[in-house]
Amino acid sequence: MKLKIKKGDTVAVISGNDRGKTGRVLEVDAKKMRILIEGISIRKKHSRPSAANQQGGIVSMEMPIHYSNVQLIDSDGKPTRVSIKQADKASAKSAVRIARTNGKEI
């Protein structure tokens, strides 16, 4: 399934513990329908000492949240649903994402 949210987009969390927060999308996993957002869903994880982390211990890291719990932020700064519109640009058709709240291109 192709998701309408892409890496680098700004999204708002609409449900869960982090409801109301916004952040930038770092990673999208389309198969699992999960999105990793910067500064959202931070959890503590215990790690063993390794070459990268010599000390080991408890590390805070972002965990992915489900696709349905976020909405894209439009140009006005409000959460919006997204529609896809076919646009003709230089004799080539391409899909363009449109914000449902104001009808502008994202």
DSSP file (Angstrom, degrees, kcal/mol; ACC not computed):
  #  RESIDUE AA STRUCTURE BP1 BP2  ACC     N-H-->O    O-->H-N    N-H-->O    O-->H-N    TCO  KAPPA ALPHA  PHI   PSI    X-CA   Y-CA   Z-CA
    1    1 A M              0   0    0      0, 0.0     2,-0.5     0, 0.0    32,-0.1   0.000 360.0 360.0 360.0 136.1    0.0    0.0    0.0
    2    2 A K        -     0   0    0      2,-0.0     2,-0.2     1,-0.0     0, 0.0  -0.781 360.0-144.3 -91.9 127.0    1.3    3.4   -0.9
    3    3 A L        -     0   0    0     -2,-0.5    27,-0.1     2,-0.1    25,-0.0  -0.611  10.6-140.9 -92.2 151.1    1.1    6.0    1.9
    4    4 A K  S    S+     0   0    0     -2,-0.2     2,-0.4    78,-0.1    -1,-0.1   0.515  83.4  79.9 -88.0  -5.8    0.3    9.6    1.4
    5    5 A I        -     0   0    0      4,-0.0     2,-0.3    77,-0.0    -2,-0.1  -0.881  65.7-170.6-103.5 134.1    2.8   10.7    4.1
    6    6 A K    >   -     0   0    0     -2,-0.4     3,-1.8     1,-0.1    19,-0.2  -0.753  33.9 -76.6-122.7 166.7    6.4   10.8    3.0
    7    7 A K  T 3  S+     0   0    0     -2,-0.3    19,-0.2     1,-0.2     3,-0.1  -0.383 116.7  26.9 -61.1 133.4    9.8   11.3    4.6
    8    8 A G  T 3  S+     0   0    0     17,-2.1    -1,-0.2     1,-0.3    18,-0.1   0.244  89.6 129.0  96.4 -12.7   10.5   15.0    5.5
    9    9 A D    <   -     0   0    0     -3,-1.8    16,-2.7    15,-0.1     2,-0.5  -0.351  60.0-122.8 -71.0 155.3    6.8   15.9    5.9
   10   10 A T  E     -A   24   0A   0     63,-0.3    63,-2.4    14,-0.2     2,-0.3  -0.898  37.8-179.7 -99.1 127.6    5.6   17.7    9.0
   11   11 A V  E     -AB  23  72A   0     12,-2.7    12,-2.1    -2,-0.5     2,-0.4  -0.869  23.2-137.7-127.8 158.9    2.8   15.8   10.8
   12   12 A A  E     -AB  22  71A   0     59,-3.1    59,-2.4    -2,-0.3     2,-0.5  -0.940  22.3-126.5-114.2 138.7    0.6   16.2   13.8
   13   13 A V  E     - B   0  70A   0      8,-2.8     7,-2.9    -2,-0.4    57,-0.3  -0.740  25.2-178.0 -84.5 126.2   -0.2   13.4   16.2
   14   14 A I        +     0   0    0     55,-2.7     2,-0.3    -2,-0.5    56,-0.2   0.537  62.4  22.3-106.1  -8.8   -4.0   13.1   16.6
   15   15 A S  S    S+     0   0    0     54,-1.0     3,-0.3     3,-0.1    -1,-0.2  -0.993  90.4  43.2-154.2 157.4   -4.3   10.2   19.1
   16   16 A G  S >  S-     0   0    0     -2,-0.3     3,-1.3     1,-0.2    -3,-0.0  -0.566 102.1 -41.8 105.0-170.9   -2.2    8.5   21.7
   17   17 A N  T 3  S+     0   0    0      1,-0.3    -1,-0.2    -2,-0.2     0, 0.0   0.792 136.3  49.2 -66.0 -29.2    0.0    9.7   24.5
   18   18 A D  T >  S+     0   0    0     -3,-0.3     3,-1.9     3,-0.0    -5,-0.3   0.053  78.4 154.6 -99.4  24.7    1.6   12.4   22.3
   19   19 A R  T <   +     0   0    0     -3,-1.3    -5,-0.2     1,-0.2     3,-0.1  -0.273  64.8  23.9 -57.6 134.1   -1.6   13.8   21.0
   20   20 A G  T 3  S+     0   0    0     -7,-2.9    -1,-0.2     1,-0.4     2,-0.2   0.184  94.4 117.7  96.6 -15.6   -1.3   17.4   19.9
   21   21 A K    <   -     0   0    0     -3,-1.9    -8,-2.8    -8,-0.1    -1,-0.4  -0.503  48.8-152.2 -83.8 154.1    2.4   17.3   19.2
   22   22 A T  E     +A   12   0A   0    -10,-0.2     2,-0.3    -2,-0.2   -10,-0.2  -0.893  21.5 154.9-123.1 156.6    4.0   18.0   15.8
   23   23 A G  E     -A   11   0A   0    -12,-2.1   -12,-2.7    -2,-0.3     2,-0.4  -0.981  41.8 -88.7-168.1 171.9    7.2   16.7   14.3
   24   24 A R  E     -A   10   0A   0     -2,-0.3    14,-2.8    14,-0.2     2,-0.4  -0.752  43.1-114.3 -95.4 138.3    9.1   15.9   11.1
   25   25 A V  E     +D   37   0B   0    -16,-2.7   -17,-2.1    -2,-0.4    12,-0.2  -0.576  32.9 176.7 -74.6 125.2    8.9   12.4    9.6
   26   26 A L  E     +     0   0B   0     10,-3.0     2,-0.3    -2,-0.4    11,-0.2   0.766  65.7   5.3 -96.2 -33.3   12.2   10.6    9.7
   27   27 A E  E     -D   36   0B   0      9,-1.4     9,-2.6   -21,-0.1     2,-0.4  -0.995  56.7-154.9-155.7 144.6   11.2    7.2    8.3
   28   28 A V  E     -D   35   0B   0     -2,-0.3     2,-0.7     7,-0.2     7,-0.2  -0.993   1.0-166.7-126.9 126.7    8.2    5.5    6.7
   29   29 A D  E  >> -D   34   0B   0      5,-2.9     5,-1.9    -2,-0.4     4,-1.1  -0.892   6.7-177.5-111.4  98.9    7.6    1.8    6.8
   30   30 A A  T  45S+     0   0    0     -2,-0.7    -1,-0.1     1,-0.2     5,-0.0   0.817  78.0  56.6 -69.5 -32.0    4.8    1.1    4.3
   31   31 A K  T  45S+     0   0    0      1,-0.2    -1,-0.2     2,-0.1    -2,-0.0   0.933 119.1  30.4 -66.4 -45.1    4.6   -2.6    4.9
   32   32 A K  T  45S-     0   0    0      2,-0.1    -1,-0.2    34,-0.0    -2,-0.2   0.521 104.9-128.4 -89.5  -6.7    3.9   -2.2    8.6
   33   33 A M  T  <5 +     0   0    0     -4,-1.1    34,-2.5     1,-0.2     2,-0.3   0.903  61.1 140.0  58.0  45.6    2.1    1.1    8.2
   34   34 A R  E   < -DE  29  66B   0     -5,-1.9    -5,-2.9    32,-0.2     2,-0.4  -0.912  37.8-158.3-121.8 147.6    4.4    2.7   10.8
   35   35 A I  E     -DE  28  65B   0     30,-3.2    30,-2.8    -2,-0.3     2,-0.6  -0.985   9.4-146.1-129.1 134.0    6.0    6.2   10.8
   36   36 A L  E     -D   27   0B   0     -9,-2.6   -10,-3.0    -2,-0.4    -9,-1.4  -0.893  22.3-168.1-100.1 122.6    9.0    7.4   12.8
   37   37 A I  E >   -D   25   0B   0     -2,-0.6     3,-1.6    26,-0.4     2,-0.3  -0.917  27.0-107.4-118.7 138.1    8.6   11.0   13.9
   38   38 A E  T 3  S-     0   0    0    -14,-2.8   -14,-0.2    -2,-0.4     3,-0.1  -0.441 101.2  -1.0 -65.2 121.8   11.3   13.3   15.3
   39   39 A G  T 3  S+     0   0    0     -2,-0.3     2,-0.3     1,-0.2    -1,-0.3   0.535 107.7 111.9  79.4   7.8   10.8   13.9   19.1
   40   40 A I  S <  S+     0   0    0     -3,-1.6    23,-0.4     1,-0.2    -3,-0.3  -0.888  73.0  10.8-116.9 145.5    7.6   11.8   19.3
   41   41 A S  S    S-     0   0    0     -2,-0.3    22,-2.0     1,-0.2     2,-0.4   0.923  76.6-174.7  57.8  51.6    6.9    8.5   21.1
   42   42 A I  E     +F   62   0C   0     -3,-0.3     2,-0.3    20,-0.2    20,-0.2  -0.663   4.4 179.3 -81.6 126.9   10.2    8.6   23.0
   43   43 A R  E     -F   61   0C   0     18,-2.9    18,-2.7    -2,-0.4     2,-0.4  -0.892  29.9-113.7-126.7 155.6   10.7    5.4   25.0
   44   44 A K  E     -F   60   0C   0     -2,-0.3     2,-0.4    16,-0.2    16,-0.2  -0.750  33.4-173.2 -88.4 134.0   13.5    4.1   27.3
   45   45 A K  E     -F   59   0C   0     14,-2.9    14,-3.3    -2,-0.4     2,-0.4  -0.996  20.9-132.1-131.8 133.9   15.4    1.1   26.0
   46   46 A H  E     -F   58   0C   0     -2,-0.4     2,-0.4    12,-0.2    12,-0.2  -0.700  29.5-171.0 -83.8 130.6   18.0   -0.9   27.8
   47   47 A S  E     -F   57   0C   0     10,-3.2    10,-2.0    -2,-0.4     3,-0.1  -0.958  18.3-129.7-127.7 144.6   21.1   -1.6   25.7
   48   48 A R        -     0   0    0     -2,-0.4     8,-0.3     8,-0.2     5,-0.2  -0.462  44.7 -85.0 -80.1 157.8   24.2   -3.7   26.2
   49   49 A P        +     0   0    0      0, 0.0     2,-0.3     0, 0.0     5,-0.2  -0.436  62.2 161.1 -61.7 136.6   27.7   -2.3   25.8
   50   50 A S        -     0   0    0      3,-2.6     6,-0.1    -2,-0.1    -3,-0.0  -0.820  56.0 -86.9-144.3-177.7   28.7   -2.4   22.2
   51   51 A A  S    S+     0   0    0     -2,-0.3     3,-0.3     1,-0.2    -1,-0.0   0.880 128.8  43.2 -64.8 -37.5   31.3   -0.8   19.9
   52   52 A A  S    S+     0   0    0      1,-0.3     2,-0.5     2,-0.1    -1,-0.2   0.878 126.6  31.0 -75.7 -38.2   29.0    2.1   19.2
   53   53 A N        +     0   0    0     -5,-0.2    -3,-2.6     1,-0.1    -1,-0.3  -0.834  67.1 177.4-124.4  91.5   27.9    2.5   22.9
   54   54 A Q  S    S+     0   0    0     -2,-0.5    -1,-0.1    -3,-0.3    -2,-0.1   0.835  80.5  47.8 -64.2 -35.1   30.8    1.5   25.2
   55   55 A Q  S    S-     0   0    0      1,-0.2    -1,-0.2    -6,-0.1     2,-0.1   0.884  86.0-168.0 -75.6 -40.3   28.9    2.3   28.4
   56   56 A G        +     0   0    0     -8,-0.3     2,-0.2    -6,-0.1    -8,-0.2  -0.472  30.9 117.5  77.4-159.7   25.6    0.6   27.6
   57   57 A G  E    S-F   47   0C   0    -10,-2.0   -10,-3.2    -2,-0.1     2,-0.5  -0.671  70.3 -15.3 103.9-155.5   22.7    1.4   30.0
   58   58 A I  E     -F   46   0C   0     -2,-0.2     2,-0.4   -12,-0.2   -12,-0.2  -0.799  60.1-171.0 -97.1 125.8   19.3    3.0   29.4
   59   59 A V  E     -F   45   0C   0    -14,-3.3   -14,-2.9    -2,-0.5     2,-0.5  -0.945  17.7-137.8-118.7 134.6   18.9    4.9   26.1
   60   60 A S  E     +F   44   0C   0     -2,-0.4     2,-0.3   -16,-0.2   -16,-0.2  -0.796  36.0 163.8 -88.7 128.7   16.0    7.2   25.1
   61   61 A M  E     -F   43   0C   0    -18,-2.7   -18,-2.9    -2,-0.5     2,-0.3  -0.985  39.5-103.4-145.4 156.1   14.9    6.6   21.5
   62   62 A E  E     -F   42   0C   0     -2,-0.3   -20,-0.2   -20,-0.2   -21,-0.2  -0.580  32.4-156.8 -78.8 138.2   12.0    7.4   19.2
   63   63 A M        -     0   0    0    -22,-2.0   -26,-0.4   -23,-0.4   -28,-0.1  -0.880  24.1-103.5-113.0 147.9    9.7    4.5   18.4
   64   64 A P        -     0   0    0      0, 0.0     2,-0.3     0, 0.0   -28,-0.2  -0.356  32.5-156.3 -69.9 149.0    7.4    4.3   15.3
   65   65 A I  E     -E   35   0B   0    -30,-2.8   -30,-3.2     1,-0.1     5,-0.1  -0.829  30.8 -83.3-120.5 163.7    3.7    5.0   15.6
   66   66 A H  E >   -E   34   0B   0     -2,-0.3     3,-1.6   -32,-0.2   -32,-0.2  -0.335  31.6-123.4 -71.5 146.9    0.9    3.8   13.4
   67   67 A Y  G >  S+     0   0    0    -34,-2.5     3,-1.3     1,-0.3    -1,-0.1   0.803 108.2  61.2 -55.3 -36.4    0.0    5.7   10.2
   68   68 A S  G 3  S+     0   0    0    -35,-0.3    -1,-0.3     1,-0.3   -34,-0.1   0.620  93.2  65.8 -73.2 -11.7   -3.6    6.3   11.3
   69   69 A N  G <  S+     0   0    0     -3,-1.6   -55,-2.7   -55,-0.1   -54,-1.0   0.363  97.3  62.3 -92.4   5.9   -2.5    8.3   14.4
   70   70 A V  E <   -B   13   0A   0     -3,-1.3     2,-0.3   -57,-0.3   -57,-0.2  -0.926  58.8-161.9-129.9 155.4   -1.1   11.2   12.4
   71   71 A Q  E     -B   12   0A   0    -59,-2.4   -59,-3.1    -2,-0.3    10,-0.1  -0.986  29.6-108.3-132.7 146.8   -2.3   13.8   10.0
   72   72 A L  E     -BC  11  80A   0      8,-0.8     8,-2.6    -2,-0.3     2,-0.5  -0.391  30.3-123.3 -70.0 146.7   -0.3   16.0    7.6
   73   73 A I  E     - C   0  79A   0    -63,-2.4   -63,-0.3     6,-0.2    -1,-0.1  -0.814  26.9-146.6 -92.9 129.8    0.1   19.7    8.4
   74   74 A D    >   -     0   0    0      4,-2.6     3,-1.5    -2,-0.5    32,-0.1  -0.151  35.7 -85.9 -85.8-174.1   -1.1   22.0    5.6
   75   75 A S  T 3  S+     0   0    0      1,-0.3    -1,-0.1     2,-0.1    -2,-0.0   0.703 128.0  56.0 -68.1 -20.0    0.3   25.4    4.6
   76   76 A D  T 3  S-     0   0    0      2,-0.2    -1,-0.3     3,-0.0    -3,-0.0   0.482 119.1-108.8 -88.5  -4.1   -1.9   27.1    7.2
   77   77 A G  S <  S+     0   0    0     -3,-1.5    -2,-0.1     1,-0.3    -4,-0.0   0.671  78.6 124.4  86.2  18.1   -0.4   25.0   10.0
   78   78 A K        -     0   0    0    -66,-0.0    -4,-2.6     1,-0.0    -1,-0.3  -0.839  68.3-103.6-110.5 148.3   -3.5   22.9   10.6
   79   79 A P  E     +C   73   0A   0      0, 0.0     2,-0.3     0, 0.0    -6,-0.2  -0.459  50.0 175.9 -66.2 140.5   -3.9   19.1   10.4
   80   80 A T  E     -C   72   0A   0     -8,-2.6    -8,-0.8    -2,-0.1     2,-0.2  -0.974  33.5-116.5-145.0 155.9   -5.5   17.9    7.2
   81   81 A R        -     0   0    0     -2,-0.3    19,-2.2   -10,-0.1     2,-0.4  -0.506  38.3-128.3 -81.8 164.6   -6.5   14.9    5.3
   82   82 A V  E     -G   99   0D   0     17,-0.2     2,-0.3    -2,-0.2    17,-0.2  -0.943  20.6-170.9-123.8 137.5   -4.8   14.4    1.9
   83   83 A S  E     -G   98   0D   0     15,-2.6    15,-3.2    -2,-0.4     2,-0.4  -0.886  20.1-129.8-119.5 158.2   -6.2   13.8   -1.6
   84   84 A I  E     -G   97   0D   0     -2,-0.3     2,-0.4    13,-0.2    13,-0.2  -0.911  23.4-175.4-110.1 132.1   -4.3   12.9   -4.8
   85   85 A K  E     -G   96   0D   0     11,-2.7    11,-2.9    -2,-0.4     2,-0.4  -0.982  25.7-123.9-128.0 138.7   -4.9   14.9   -8.0
   86   86 A Q  E     -G   95   0D   0     -2,-0.4     2,-0.4     9,-0.2     9,-0.2  -0.684  31.9-169.0 -80.3 129.1   -3.4   14.2  -11.4
   87   87 A A  E     -G   94   0D   0      7,-3.1     7,-2.5    -2,-0.4     2,-0.6  -0.958  18.8-134.9-123.0 139.5   -1.5   17.2  -12.8
   88   88 A D  E     +G   93   0D   0     -2,-0.4     2,-0.4     5,-0.2     5,-0.2  -0.828  29.6 170.6 -92.9 119.3   -0.1   17.9  -16.3
   89   89 A K  E >   -G   92   0D   0      3,-2.6     3,-0.7    -2,-0.6    -2,-0.0  -0.937  68.7 -25.5-132.4 111.1    3.4   19.3  -16.2
   90   90 A A  T 3  S-     0   0    0     -2,-0.4    -1,-0.1     1,-0.2     3,-0.1   0.935 124.0 -48.8  53.8  56.5    5.3   19.5  -19.4
   91   91 A S  T 3  S+     0   0    0      1,-0.1     2,-0.4    -3,-0.0    -1,-0.2   0.701 120.8 102.3  58.8  25.3    3.5   16.7  -21.3
   92   92 A A  E <   -G   89   0D   0     -3,-0.7    -3,-2.6     2,-0.0     2,-0.3  -0.995  66.3-135.3-136.7 131.2    3.9   14.4  -18.3
   93   93 A K  E     +G   88   0D   0     -2,-0.4     2,-0.3    -5,-0.2    -5,-0.2  -0.665  28.6 174.7 -85.6 138.2    1.2   13.4  -15.8
   94   94 A S  E     -G   87   0D   0     -7,-2.5    -7,-3.1    -2,-0.3     2,-0.4  -0.981  32.4-111.5-140.7 153.2    2.2   13.4  -12.2
   95   95 A A  E     -G   86   0D   0     -2,-0.3     2,-0.4    -9,-0.2    -9,-0.2  -0.692  31.4-166.1 -86.4 134.0    0.4   12.9   -8.9
   96   96 A V  E     -G   85   0D   0    -11,-2.9   -11,-2.7    -2,-0.4     2,-0.4  -0.967  17.8-128.5-122.0 136.1    0.1   15.9   -6.7
   97   97 A R  E     -G   84   0D   0     -2,-0.4     9,-2.4   -13,-0.2     2,-0.4  -0.706  25.3-164.7 -85.5 132.3   -1.0   15.9   -3.0
   98   98 A I  E     -GH  83 105D   0    -15,-3.2   -15,-2.6    -2,-0.4     2,-0.3  -0.953  18.4-125.8-119.7 134.9   -3.7   18.3   -2.1
   99   99 A A  E  >  -G   82   0D   0      5,-2.7     4,-1.7    -2,-0.4   -17,-0.2  -0.630  11.0-149.2 -77.5 133.6   -4.8   19.4    1.4
  100  100 A R  T  4 S+     0   0    0    -19,-2.2    -1,-0.1    -2,-0.3   -18,-0.1   0.769  90.9  60.3 -74.2 -25.6   -8.5   18.9    2.1
  101  101 A T  T  4 S+     0   0    0    -20,-0.3    -1,-0.2     1,-0.1   -19,-0.1   0.913 128.2   4.8 -71.7 -43.1   -8.7   21.9    4.5
  102  102 A N  T  4 S-     0   0    0      2,-0.2    -2,-0.2     0, 0.0    -1,-0.1   0.479  91.1-122.2-123.4  -4.6   -7.7   24.6    2.0
  103  103 A G     <  +     0   0    0     -4,-1.7     2,-0.2     1,-0.2    -3,-0.1   0.561  65.2 135.8  76.8   8.2   -7.3   22.9   -1.4
  104  104 A K        -     0   0    0      1,-0.1    -5,-2.7    -5,-0.1    -1,-0.2  -0.502  61.5 -98.0 -89.3 158.6   -3.7   24.0   -1.8
  105  105 A E  B      H   98   0D   0     -7,-0.2    -7,-0.2    -2,-0.2    -1,-0.1  -0.489 360.0 360.0 -73.8 142.3   -0.8   21.8   -3.0
  106  106 A I              0   0    0     -9,-2.4    -8,-0.1    -2,-0.2    -1,-0.1   0.412 360.0 360.0 -95.5 360.0    1.4   20.2   -0.3
